[in-house]
Amino acid sequence: MNSSIIRRVRPRVEAAVLLALFISSCGGADSPTSPSETVLLNTTLNVVAGVTCATGGVSADFTGSAGKSTTITASGAANLTPRFTLYAPDFTTQLGGSTSTGAGAASLTFTLIQSGTHHVTVCDLAGVAGALTVRVTQR
């Protein structure tokens, strides 16, 4: 191929390649999209010293939609052992409980079976006092 043709075509090819890379890295029309996450609750709850999960806890409410994957997390200081229970809108039916995800952290992912105001009761397994950040998201 003639070297003068290569010099004229090469910048156009490089520009096209750069444009294609830019579009694909920025979520172009053909790239897959992930479901958007909606924050339903982001609050801090204070667990009381001496109150264990067997004797009580503190609650927070959120409005969720049936059929949506819901993730609940509780996090605080490393000396805390947070646990929580998710309740249905009737506040008597237990839907699930958290599992530990490390020092001072617990989580639960659950697909809600009913729309409405759900309840999360948070406690510390050992009855240690402290602040826990509770976050509920839904996809």
SULRABEL-V381340 format. One record per residue. SS is DSSP state (H for helix, E for strand, L for the rest). PSI is psi in degrees with one decimal (NA if undefined). Layout:
ss & psi
SS & PSI
SS & PSI
This chain:
ss & psi
L & 145.0
L & 132.8
H & -28.1
H & -32.0
H & -41.8
H & -42.8
H & -34.7
H & -35.0
H & -37.5
H & -48.2
H & -34.9
H & -40.6
H & -44.8
H & -41.6
H & -41.1
H & -40.7
H & -45.0
H & -41.4
H & -43.8
H & -42.0
H & -41.2
H & -47.5
H & -43.5
H & -33.2
H & -16.5
L & 14.1
L & 54.2
L & 177.3
L & -30.7
L & -2.9
L & 145.8
L & 148.8
L & 147.0
L & 154.1
L & 143.4
L & 147.5
L & 132.4
E & 129.1
E & 119.6
E & -27.3
E & 136.4
E & 97.1
E & 165.8
E & 128.7
E & 142.8
E & 117.8
E & 145.8
L & 141.0
L & 136.5
L & -12.0
L & 109.8
L & 176.6
L & -23.5
L & -18.7
L & -8.0
L & -163.9
L & -176.7
E & 149.5
E & 154.9
E & 151.7
E & 152.3
E & 152.8
E & 117.6
E & 164.2
L & 138.0
L & 144.6
L & -0.1
L & 139.3
E & 124.7
E & 130.1
E & 129.0
E & 131.7
E & 147.5
E & 130.6
E & 146.4
E & -158.2
L & 154.0
L & -23.4
L & -4.8
L & 150.0
L & 77.4
E & 145.5
E & 152.2
E & 159.1
E & 135.6
E & 129.2
E & 148.2
L & 169.3
L & -24.2
L & -7.7
L & 15.9
L & -30.7
L & 117.4
E & 126.1
E & -27.2
E & 167.0
E & 158.3
L & 163.5
E & 150.1
E & 139.0
E & 19.0
E & -178.9
L & 123.2
L & 19.3
E & 147.2
E & 156.6
E & 164.7
E & 133.8
E & 128.7
E & 140.1
E & 118.2
L & 140.5
L & -4.9
L & 141.0
L & 150.6
E & -169.2
E & 114.1
E & 162.6
E & 139.2
E & 122.1
E & 123.0
E & 141.6
E & 172.5
E & 126.7
L & -38.7
L & 0.4
L & 26.1
L & 138.6
L & 148.0
E & 172.9
E & 134.8
E & 130.1
E & 122.2
E & 126.7
E & 131.9
E & 125.2
E & 156.5
E & 141.7
L & NA
